[in-house]
Amino acid sequence: MNPTIENMLQHVSVRNFTDQPVTTDQKNALIAAAQHGSSSEFVQAFSIIEITDPTLRNKLSDITISSPHVKKANTFYIFIADLHRQATILRNNQKKLDSIKNMEALLVATIDTTIAAQNMATAAESMGLGICYIGSLRNNIKQVASLLNLPDFTIPLFGMTIGVPATKNELKPRLPQTNQVATNSYDNQKFNDLAAYDKKVKDYYTNRKTNPSNTSWTDKNLAIFKEVHRPDVAEFLKAQGFSLS
Ligand SMILES: Cc1cc2nc3c(=O)[nH]c(=O)nc-3n(C[C@H](O)[C@H](O)[C@H](O)COP(=O)(O)O)c2cc1C
């Protein structure tokens, strides 16, 4: 095991930061790490917006389920899936926009953005910083886009808080590899045999120091997927120019 992998296996989302700043050198390194991820056909279909204005930070935080920690984190970046550059190139060359409106282009932008963010997360954790993704910005995706002056063909996918950890949660046990990894073919039987993992997760939630609960992974997923989340996202994507087809 090398130090990179050791760090990755110690990942926990951090929601409690000290007041210690993330330095400019650290921020530059984090952005560079994000920029150097792989990118589908080298389209680099993402942008990163750092939120430094306190009023704007408060407005954005209030949209999330994680408001107190988003307000307090030293650094807050928002990751934008971004095909607006491509739209501009096409428009400037009097070309049609069909190729960036479709679902495949939307997937490409989403994947590029996520790779960049995870590169940043790994880099941050390698420096001893803590991170937390903030997907709950999509609680009001339209308002986030408006607050950030986003043009068409852009999507505020998620935020990321970064800072020096004050406290850390216990590691969350991941699915056993037998439930998630197969050779040559999808293993429906093994992948859905979750009894052992449910027990492990229940032990974790029952015994953890913060917010203990008597919940298995299956229980958690039943609760998460009992209703449709954020049905307005599709309308937002259409308004941004995507055809969803
Ligand atoms: C795309 C994405 C969005 C997330 N959004 C939030 C969020 O809005 N608020 C929050 O507290 N955690 C958020 N998380 C963190 C997850 O809850 C966390 O990664 C998960 O529970 C696993 O825990 P761990 O990261 O500590 O291992 C998000 C994670 C991802 C990948």
The ligand as an SDF file (V2000), in Angstrom:
LIG
                    3D

 31 33  0  0  0  0  0  0  0  0999 V2000
  -22.0820   14.2680   -5.1850 C   0  0  0  0  0  0  0  0  0  0  0  0
  -22.1280   14.2580   -3.6840 C   0  0  0  0  0  0  0  0  0  0  0  0
  -22.9440   15.1560   -3.0050 C   0  0  0  0  0  0  0  0  0  0  0  0
  -22.9480   15.2150   -1.6120 C   0  0  0  0  0  0  0  0  0  0  0  0
  -23.7000   16.1740   -0.9840 N   0  0  0  0  0  0  0  0  0  0  0  0
  -23.6100   16.3240    0.3580 C   0  0  0  0  0  0  0  0  0  0  0  0
  -24.2780   17.4080    1.0170 C   0  0  0  0  0  0  0  0  0  0  0  0
  -24.9820   18.2040    0.3870 O   0  0  0  0  0  0  0  0  0  0  0  0
  -24.1200   17.5530    2.3390 N   0  0  0  0  0  0  0  0  0  0  0  0
  -23.3410   16.6880    3.0700 C   0  0  0  0  0  0  0  0  0  0  0  0
  -23.2310   16.8890    4.2870 O   0  0  0  0  0  0  0  0  0  0  0  0
  -22.7000   15.6440    2.4820 N   0  0  0  0  0  0  0  0  0  0  0  0
  -22.8000   15.4470    1.1480 C   0  0  0  0  0  0  0  0  0  0  0  0
  -22.1170   14.4290    0.5300 N   0  0  0  0  0  0  0  0  0  0  0  0
  -21.2680   13.5190    1.3150 C   0  0  0  0  0  0  0  0  0  0  0  0
  -21.8820   12.1250    1.4300 C   0  0  0  0  0  0  0  0  0  0  0  0
  -22.9450   12.1600    2.3390 O   0  0  0  0  0  0  0  0  0  0  0  0
  -20.7600   11.1690    1.9000 C   0  0  0  0  0  0  0  0  0  0  0  0
  -19.7360   11.1150    0.9320 O   0  0  0  0  0  0  0  0  0  0  0  0
  -21.2940    9.7600    2.1420 C   0  0  0  0  0  0  0  0  0  0  0  0
  -22.2320    9.7380    3.1980 O   0  0  0  0  0  0  0  0  0  0  0  0
  -20.1660    8.7920    2.4730 C   0  0  0  0  0  0  0  0  0  0  0  0
  -19.5160    9.2230    3.6540 O   0  0  0  0  0  0  0  0  0  0  0  0
  -17.9590    9.5540    3.6850 P   0  0  0  0  0  0  0  0  0  0  0  0
  -17.6730   10.5180    2.5510 O   0  0  0  0  0  0  0  0  0  0  0  0
  -17.6920   10.1670    5.0300 O   0  0  0  0  0  0  0  0  0  0  0  0
  -17.2460    8.2620    3.4960 O   0  0  0  0  0  0  0  0  0  0  0  0
  -22.1410   14.3130   -0.8640 C   0  0  0  0  0  0  0  0  0  0  0  0
  -21.3440   13.3880   -1.5500 C   0  0  0  0  0  0  0  0  0  0  0  0
  -21.3340   13.3590   -2.9330 C   0  0  0  0  0  0  0  0  0  0  0  0
  -20.4370   12.3780   -3.6500 C   0  0  0  0  0  0  0  0  0  0  0  0
  1  2  1  0
  2  3  1  0
  2 30  2  0
  3  4  2  0
  4  5  1  0
  4 28  1  0
  5  6  2  0
  6  7  1  0
  6 13  1  0
  7  8  2  0
  7  9  1  0
  9 10  1  0
 10 11  2  0
 10 12  1  0
 12 13  2  0
 13 14  1  0
 14 15  1  0
 14 28  1  0
 15 16  1  0
 16 17  1  0
 16 18  1  0
 18 19  1  0
 18 20  1  0
 20 21  1  0
 20 22  1  0
 22 23  1  0
 23 24  1  0
 24 25  2  0
 24 26  1  0
 24 27  1  0
 28 29  2  0
 29 30  1  0
 30 31  1  0
M  END
$$$$
